[in-house]
Amino acid sequence: MGNKVGLVLGVYNLANFIGMALGPVISSKILDSTHSYGLAFLFSLILVGLIFPLLFRLTIPKNQ
């Protein structure tokens, strides 16, 4: 049981690390290509708006 918890925490930390690295990279690329803070913020909102329904769908238990 302890090994599974350690594995899950390791995968969680890896995903968190990658997400914290990719977020600034993507936003800086958008900002560099558009030269507009408002447009970069709008793209970020659209990405977050697309991700949250996906996460919500993954957390709903399936009826079997």
Secondary structure as UniProt FT lines:
FT   HELIX           2..34
FT   HELIX           37..59
//
